Amino acid sequence: MKYGFIGCGNMGGAIARALSQSTKDILITDRSGKAKALAAELGIGYSDNETIAKTCDRIFLGVKPHMMEAMLEPLMPILQQRKPLLITMAAGLEIQKIEAFAGGSIPVIRIMPNTPTALGKGVIPYCANGLVPADVLANWLNDMASCGLLDPLEERLIDAASALSGSGPAYLFILLEALADGAVACGIPRAKALDYAAMTMSGAAEMYLQTKTHPGALKDAVCSPGGSTIAGIAELERHGFRSAAMDCIRAAYAKNKELGK
Ligand SMILES: NC(=O)c1ccc[n+]([C@@H]2O[C@H](COP(=O)([O-])OP(=O)(O)OC[C@H]3O[C@@H](n4cnc5c(N)ncnc54)[C@H](OP(=O)(O)O)[C@@H]3O)[C@@H](O)[C@H]2O)c1
């Protein structure tokens, strides 16, 4: 088998979903058997940790960071004998730690994905240790193209990327809900309010991505002097919106650093 997923919940499941667009040569597993339904839906296989360690060439590690050591410990002898490529998505855990948990030197790619990966709209910074051959990395990147943006990033910056793009969907879902709540308070039906807010967030993001115009200039273009938009912005500033957003990223970054200790 080409790919295996040990742990296939929210994040592992999102990657398996997108990757299954490129290849069906995938085995997944979890503890409870919940991922069996996902395997059936995606037309891929369901197995167990040991079989994946014994048969898969590239293994995604999709368990929570604090469960990684206990999950890898019984697989150590097989992993050290076969040396498959391990792909870790665990927040905070450095490649060095994954190697140690796997019993010694082994090829590792560290990724920091986010849940929109399921739709092929993920942001996935990655880095690799020196044991990953260039042709294997290139082939993996090719298979991962169905997941979204794959971007090389130094390992020392992965925790910061995790705080921004890894956790980011959660922050934006709160913003989406809050904007829609405001519109509902002004009389717009809930479903319309949510759709309008979501399309506005996605359209604004697309405008930045397509033009790379500074967000301040894009904002200025919406604000007429003495108008309603600048009145709304004054409220955001009064409530410390910018500093709340910055503090949010810094708090998530600090937590990622703590998780890796
Ligand atoms: N969620 C995100 O947006 C996100 C973003 C970036 C990175 N990550 C990283 O992705 C990893 C997974 O997070 P998640 O949110 O996907 O967690 P999750 O939904 O709780 O999924 C964890 C998965 O691991 C399985 N599992 C736990 N112990 C196992 C074991 N010993 N053997 C086999 N499977 C085992 C669980 O199975 P059961 O459900 O059957 O217990 C579940 O399928 C974490 O390391 C996290 O840091 C998550």
The ligand as a MOL file (V3000), in Angstrom:
LIG
                    3D

  0  0  0     0  0            999 V3000
M  V30 BEGIN CTAB
M  V30 COUNTS 48 52 0 0 0
M  V30 BEGIN ATOM
M  V30 1 N -8.1340 19.5990 13.9030 0
M  V30 2 C -7.3890 20.4850 13.2400 0
M  V30 3 O -7.8820 21.4510 12.6590 0
M  V30 4 C -5.8810 20.2910 13.1620 0
M  V30 5 C -5.1030 21.2200 12.4470 0
M  V30 6 C -3.7090 20.9990 12.3470 0
M  V30 7 C -3.1280 19.9060 12.9680 0
M  V30 8 N -3.9040 19.0460 13.6880 0 CHG=1
M  V30 9 C -3.2590 17.8910 14.3220 0
M  V30 10 O -3.8730 16.7350 13.8210 0
M  V30 11 C -3.8120 15.6950 14.8020 0
M  V30 12 C -5.1930 15.0790 14.9570 0
M  V30 13 O -6.0870 16.0770 15.4230 0
M  V30 14 P -7.6540 15.9190 15.1740 0
M  V30 15 O -8.2440 17.2400 15.4470 0
M  V30 16 O -7.8940 15.2440 13.8740 0 CHG=-1
M  V30 17 O -8.0150 14.8980 16.3540 0
M  V30 18 P -9.2110 13.8290 16.3940 0
M  V30 19 O -10.3500 14.2850 15.5560 0
M  V30 20 O -9.4290 13.5240 17.8400 0
M  V30 21 O -8.5540 12.5480 15.6730 0
M  V30 22 C -7.5810 11.7690 16.3070 0
M  V30 23 C -7.6340 10.4000 15.6590 0
M  V30 24 O -6.6250 9.5840 16.2370 0
M  V30 25 C -7.2040 8.3030 16.5170 0
M  V30 26 N -6.3680 7.6340 17.5100 0
M  V30 27 C -6.0530 8.0200 18.7750 0
M  V30 28 N -5.2110 7.1460 19.3490 0
M  V30 29 C -4.9780 6.1740 18.4170 0
M  V30 30 C -4.1990 4.9940 18.4020 0
M  V30 31 N -3.4640 4.6120 19.4590 0
M  V30 32 N -4.2050 4.2410 17.2780 0
M  V30 33 C -4.9220 4.6040 16.1850 0
M  V30 34 N -5.6680 5.7180 16.1360 0
M  V30 35 C -5.7040 6.4870 17.2400 0
M  V30 36 C -8.5920 8.6420 16.9590 0
M  V30 37 O -9.4110 7.5020 16.9370 0
M  V30 38 P -10.7890 7.4280 17.7970 0
M  V30 39 O -11.6180 8.6070 17.3600 0
M  V30 40 O -11.3420 6.1330 17.3690 0
M  V30 41 O -10.3690 7.5120 19.2340 0
M  V30 42 C -8.9610 9.6610 15.8730 0
M  V30 43 O -9.2980 9.0010 14.6540 0
M  V30 44 C -3.2990 16.3360 16.0820 0
M  V30 45 O -1.9620 15.9720 16.2900 0
M  V30 46 C -3.4170 17.8300 15.8370 0
M  V30 47 O -2.3780 18.5610 16.4900 0
M  V30 48 C -5.2600 19.2190 13.8050 0
M  V30 END ATOM
M  V30 BEGIN BOND
M  V30 1 1 1 2
M  V30 2 2 2 3
M  V30 3 1 2 4
M  V30 4 1 4 5
M  V30 5 2 4 48
M  V30 6 2 5 6
M  V30 7 1 6 7
M  V30 8 2 7 8
M  V30 9 1 8 9
M  V30 10 1 8 48
M  V30 11 1 9 10
M  V30 12 1 9 46
M  V30 13 1 10 11
M  V30 14 1 11 12
M  V30 15 1 11 44
M  V30 16 1 12 13
M  V30 17 1 13 14
M  V30 18 2 14 15
M  V30 19 1 14 16
M  V30 20 1 14 17
M  V30 21 1 17 18
M  V30 22 2 18 19
M  V30 23 1 18 20
M  V30 24 1 18 21
M  V30 25 1 21 22
M  V30 26 1 22 23
M  V30 27 1 23 24
M  V30 28 1 23 42
M  V30 29 1 24 25
M  V30 30 1 25 26
M  V30 31 1 25 36
M  V30 32 1 26 27
M  V30 33 1 26 35
M  V30 34 2 27 28
M  V30 35 1 28 29
M  V30 36 1 29 30
M  V30 37 2 29 35
M  V30 38 1 30 31
M  V30 39 2 30 32
M  V30 40 1 32 33
M  V30 41 2 33 34
M  V30 42 1 34 35
M  V30 43 1 36 37
M  V30 44 1 36 42
M  V30 45 1 37 38
M  V30 46 2 38 39
M  V30 47 1 38 40
M  V30 48 1 38 41
M  V30 49 1 42 43
M  V30 50 1 44 45
M  V30 51 1 44 46
M  V30 52 1 46 47
M  V30 END BOND
M  V30 END CTAB
M  END
